[in-house]
Amino acid sequence: MTAIQIILCGFAVFALSRVVLRFRKGGLPVVHLVIWFLFWAAVIVAVLRPSTTSAVASWVRVGRGADLVMYLSVVALFYLLFRLFGKIEELERQITRVVRAAALKDLDEKTAVASKGSAPPRIPEAAKLPPPK
Amino acid sequence: MGKQIIVIPAYNEEATVAQVVRDAIRVADAVVVVDDGSRDRTSALAAEAGAIVVRHAVNRGLGGALGTGIAAAVKLGADAVVTMDADGQHRAADAARIFERIGQGDVDFVIGSRMLAGAEGQSKMPIHRVLFNAVGNTLTYLLFGVWVTDSQSGLRGLSRTAAEGVDLRTNGMEVSSEFIKEARERRWRKAEIAIPAIYTEYSLSKGQSFLVGVKTAAKLILRRFIG
């Protein structure tokens, strides 16, 4: 076994152990467990027997197995990036919604105080807060 | 005419916000300053100058602040809302003209355009700003199919209908173009009025830099096809 094979297999085993651990804790659906298991098993096979990727490569008419792995990786990474972009956008929107709700709640309290008439001159609560870190 | 409220998003604008608020109060029934998580005395100074201050606990960007400000104005019972920048590049008198235009009742959305024929100070507009606006307008047209002469203007007015209906999803500077998109999708009747282009060193330093502009453009394009 070459050094690169040992490193990659070691990582795959590590990743597998994390997947199993998460599944045991109940944080992972069975379908995901199976998919991840198959994925990392495929990685181990590809690392230990590179010729298998060549077989698959020639089947889909790509020159070399290593090339096929690269192509698939790039596609997968782009897809992941795309998903992350969408996810972050969604998070940003949700944060804004939360921040907005809090800001408008302050406004409610302020106007409620102001309409009572007995309140001291309007100094918004916001003005007294320490600046955010 | 109904209740007129001016909304001013402000992020670290302690140098100018008080004067802007004092001027704005003269032409509106109320002024709402959205302190977008400033680290300076923006909130305190705006409140002192007479504004109703709502405060974001963390910085959300121009779009987030405008959304909050417009929601606040609707809550306060606004019949017309005008948004203006906190850096002093808009004149209260022009906000008053926008209120007047909305008060005529035949439009929902008014853009204060620095590029409309007859706007003062056009010749003094820095060339890179002219270029920047042209790119902004073209992009807005290509993405949303609406041509306006100043898509990036921060001085704009909304009728109550528009203020209640608007649903801003973007947090950053893209919001300027998003207003235009909303105008089309919600079938707001729109108008433009000429406003003078006032550029001070301060407002230039606060506006979109080239890099921010590129980022804004990229986000606009991505969102058009993903969001």
Interface residues (C-beta under 8 A of the other chain):
Chain A: F82 F85 G86 E89 E92 R93 I95 T96 V99 R100 A102 A103 L104 D106 L107 D108 K110 T111 R122 I123 P124 A126 A127 L129 P131 P132
Chain B: V34 D35 G37 S38 R39 D40 S43 A44 A47 I52 V53 V54 R55 H56 A57 V58 N59 R60 G64 G67 T68 A71 A72 K75 L76 R169 N171 L222 R223 I226 G227
